[in-house]
Amino acid sequence: MILELHDSWKPYLQSEFNKPYFKNLSNFITTEYKNKTCFPPKNQIFNAFNYCHFEDVKVVIIGQDPYHGLGQAHGLSFSVNDTVKHPPSLVNIFKEIETDIGKAYPKTGNLKHWANQGVLLLNATLTVRAHQAGSHQKKGWENFTDNVIKLINDYKTGVVFLLWGGFAKQKGKLIDQEKHHILTSGHPSPLSANRGHWFGNKHFSTANKLLEQEGLVAIDW
């Protein structure tokens, strides 16, 4: 596995890379990418850490799995490459932004511009086999990404965590609510959103208000 991630993260994560579970994970991922079609491309697995540097993290959005269709995933949760059709969850994210802050629905589903402003778009599992959702779960990625959440919790203050859906809400136990802000709602997937658990959560305007209270620049969603 190619460990391509920004230098700002390495002092915090180097010990993680040396742990037995991570070495086993790395061997598994190397074999999977050699023998199967997997996403995202292997040089983009750690893109969440490349586009959002450690010192810049001020919002964390936790996804579960990368998209498993051709050309979709590029290492940022909920994001797709330019020109790729927007998946249903992303459509609902953009619809909520429209009604929450009045920003027009965008042409591209690429969320790099969020990451560049300090939004860590972190999937709990960073890889997946093509067309097989969950195929790389319980191989070690969850240990790694839980420890990423813990280090943000420990070394930073005033971070806004957006926890969408039951899976993401479980990560709340890793976060000190005395130091950080947690906003929860249903998942933006159609199943949850159409039941009234997503639309109207106003997470984007609320996150910006919290950031401004912390003396930080709001996100241009």
C-alpha positions as CSV (number, residue, x, y, z in Angstrom):
1,M,0.0,0.0,0.0
2,I,1.3,3.5,-0.9
3,L,1.4,5.7,2.1
4,E,1.0,9.0,0.3
5,L,-0.2,11.6,2.8
6,H,0.8,15.2,3.7
7,D,3.7,15.6,6.0
8,S,1.6,17.5,8.6
9,W,0.0,14.2,9.6
10,K,3.1,12.0,9.8
11,P,4.2,12.9,13.3
12,Y,0.8,11.8,14.6
13,L,0.3,8.7,12.5
14,Q,3.8,7.2,12.1
15,S,3.4,5.1,15.2
16,E,0.0,3.8,13.8
17,F,1.7,2.7,10.6
18,N,4.2,0.6,12.6
19,K,1.5,-1.3,14.5
20,P,0.9,-5.0,13.6
21,Y,-2.8,-4.4,12.6
22,F,-1.7,-1.8,10.1
23,K,0.9,-4.0,8.6
24,N,-1.7,-6.7,8.2
25,L,-4.1,-4.2,6.7
26,S,-1.4,-3.0,4.3
27,N,-0.7,-6.5,3.1
28,F,-4.4,-7.2,2.6
29,I,-4.8,-3.9,0.6
30,T,-1.8,-4.6,-1.6
31,T,-3.1,-8.1,-2.5
32,E,-6.6,-6.7,-3.2
33,Y,-5.4,-4.0,-5.5
34,K,-3.2,-6.5,-7.3
35,N,-5.9,-9.1,-7.9
36,K,-9.2,-7.1,-7.9
37,T,-10.5,-3.8,-9.1
38,C,-10.6,-1.5,-6.1
39,F,-11.4,2.1,-5.4
40,P,-10.2,4.8,-5.0
41,P,-7.0,4.5,-7.1
42,K,-4.2,3.4,-4.8
43,N,-2.4,6.8,-5.0
44,Q,-5.6,8.5,-3.8
45,I,-6.4,6.3,-0.7
46,F,-5.1,9.0,1.7
47,N,-6.4,12.0,-0.2
48,A,-8.5,13.2,2.8
49,F,-5.1,13.8,4.5
50,N,-3.5,15.4,1.5
51,Y,-6.1,18.0,0.8
52,C,-6.8,18.8,4.5
53,H,-3.6,19.3,6.5
54,F,-3.6,18.5,10.2
55,E,-3.1,22.1,11.4
56,D,-6.1,23.2,9.2
57,V,-8.7,20.7,10.5
58,K,-11.8,22.6,11.7
59,V,-14.7,20.4,10.5
60,V,-14.8,16.6,10.3
61,I,-17.4,14.8,8.1
62,I,-17.4,11.0,8.6
63,G,-18.5,8.6,5.9
64,Q,-18.6,4.8,5.9
65,D,-17.3,3.4,2.7
66,P,-15.9,4.9,-0.5
67,Y,-18.2,4.8,-3.5
68,H,-17.7,1.5,-5.3
69,G,-18.6,2.5,-8.9
70,L,-16.1,3.2,-11.7
71,G,-14.5,6.6,-11.5
72,Q,-16.4,7.8,-8.5
73,A,-14.2,7.6,-5.4
74,H,-11.1,9.7,-5.0
75,G,-10.4,9.5,-1.3
76,L,-12.8,12.1,0.1
77,S,-16.0,11.0,1.8
78,F,-19.2,11.8,-0.1
79,S,-17.1,13.5,-2.9
80,V,-16.8,12.3,-6.5
81,N,-14.5,13.3,-9.4
82,D,-15.4,16.2,-11.7
83,T,-17.9,15.2,-14.4
84,V,-19.1,12.2,-12.5
85,K,-22.9,12.0,-11.9
86,H,-23.7,12.9,-8.3
87,P,-24.7,10.0,-6.1
88,P,-28.0,10.3,-4.3
89,S,-26.5,11.1,-0.9
90,L,-24.4,13.9,-2.4
91,V,-27.5,15.3,-4.2
92,N,-29.3,15.5,-0.9
93,I,-26.3,17.2,0.7
94,F,-26.3,19.9,-2.0
95,K,-30.1,20.3,-1.7
96,E,-29.7,20.9,2.0
97,I,-27.0,23.5,1.4
98,E,-29.4,25.2,-1.1
99,T,-32.2,25.5,1.5
100,D,-29.9,26.1,4.5
101,I,-27.6,28.9,3.2
102,G,-29.0,29.7,-0.3
103,K,-26.1,28.5,-2.3
104,A,-27.0,27.3,-5.8
105,Y,-26.7,23.6,-6.6
106,P,-23.1,23.1,-8.0
107,K,-22.2,21.4,-11.3
108,T,-19.3,19.4,-9.8
109,G,-19.6,16.9,-7.0
110,N,-15.9,17.3,-6.2
111,L,-15.5,18.5,-2.6
112,K,-11.8,19.3,-2.7
113,H,-12.6,22.9,-2.1
114,W,-14.1,21.9,1.2
115,A,-11.1,19.9,2.2
116,N,-8.8,22.8,1.2
117,Q,-10.6,25.0,3.7
118,G,-10.1,22.5,6.6
119,V,-12.9,20.0,6.2
120,L,-11.6,16.5,6.8
121,L,-13.7,14.2,4.6
122,L,-13.0,10.9,6.3
123,N,-14.4,7.6,5.4
124,A,-14.2,5.0,8.2
125,T,-13.0,2.5,5.6
126,L,-10.7,4.0,3.0
127,T,-10.9,1.4,0.3
128,V,-13.5,-0.9,-1.3
129,R,-13.7,-3.6,-3.9
130,A,-15.5,-2.6,-7.1
131,H,-19.3,-3.0,-6.8
132,Q,-19.1,-4.7,-3.4
133,A,-20.0,-2.2,-0.7
134,G,-18.4,-3.0,2.7
135,S,-15.9,-5.5,1.1
136,H,-12.9,-3.9,3.0
137,Q,-14.6,-3.4,6.3
138,K,-13.2,-5.1,9.4
139,K,-9.8,-5.5,7.9
140,G,-8.2,-2.8,10.1
141,W,-9.3,0.5,8.5
142,E,-11.7,1.2,11.3
143,N,-8.9,1.0,13.9
144,F,-6.9,3.4,11.9
145,T,-9.7,6.0,11.3
146,D,-10.9,5.8,14.9
147,N,-7.4,6.7,16.0
148,V,-7.4,9.6,13.6
149,I,-10.6,10.9,15.3
150,K,-8.9,10.3,18.7
151,L,-5.8,12.3,17.8
152,I,-7.9,15.2,16.4
153,N,-9.9,15.0,19.7
154,D,-6.7,15.1,21.8
155,Y,-4.6,17.6,20.0
156,K,-7.1,20.1,18.7
157,T,-10.0,22.2,20.2
158,G,-13.2,23.6,18.8
159,V,-13.5,21.2,15.9
160,V,-17.0,20.7,14.5
161,F,-17.9,17.0,13.9
162,L,-20.8,16.3,11.5
163,L,-22.1,12.9,12.3
164,W,-24.7,11.8,9.8
165,G,-26.6,8.5,10.3
166,G,-26.2,5.7,12.9
167,F,-22.8,4.6,11.9
168,A,-21.2,8.0,12.1
169,K,-23.1,8.8,15.4
170,Q,-21.3,5.8,17.0
171,K,-18.0,7.8,16.6
172,G,-19.3,10.4,19.0
173,K,-18.0,8.3,21.9
174,L,-14.5,9.1,20.7
175,I,-15.1,12.9,21.0
176,D,-14.9,15.1,24.0
177,Q,-17.9,17.4,23.8
178,E,-16.3,19.7,26.3
179,K,-13.6,20.5,23.8
180,H,-15.4,20.1,20.5
181,H,-18.8,20.5,18.8
182,I,-20.9,17.6,17.6
183,L,-23.9,18.0,15.2
184,T,-25.9,14.8,14.5
185,S,-28.7,14.0,12.0
186,G,-30.0,11.3,9.8
187,H,-27.9,10.2,6.8
188,P,-28.3,12.1,3.6
189,S,-29.1,8.8,1.7
190,P,-32.6,8.8,0.2
191,L,-33.9,6.2,2.6
192,S,-33.1,8.4,5.6
193,A,-33.7,11.8,4.0
194,N,-37.1,10.9,2.6
195,R,-38.2,9.9,6.1
196,G,-37.5,13.4,7.3
197,H,-34.2,12.6,9.1
198,W,-31.9,14.8,6.9
199,F,-33.5,17.8,5.3
200,G,-33.7,20.8,7.5
201,N,-30.8,19.9,9.8
202,K,-29.1,23.2,9.0
203,H,-25.7,21.7,9.7
204,F,-23.9,23.9,7.2
205,S,-25.0,27.3,8.7
206,T,-24.7,25.9,12.2
207,A,-21.2,24.7,11.6
208,N,-20.2,28.1,10.3
209,K,-21.7,29.9,13.3
210,L,-19.7,27.5,15.6
211,L,-16.5,28.2,13.7
212,E,-17.0,31.9,13.9
213,Q,-17.6,31.6,17.7
214,E,-14.2,29.8,17.8
215,G,-12.7,32.8,16.0
216,L,-12.2,30.8,12.8
217,V,-13.1,31.5,9.2
218,A,-16.4,30.0,8.1
219,I,-16.5,27.4,5.4
220,D,-17.5,28.4,1.9
221,W,-19.7,25.4,1.3
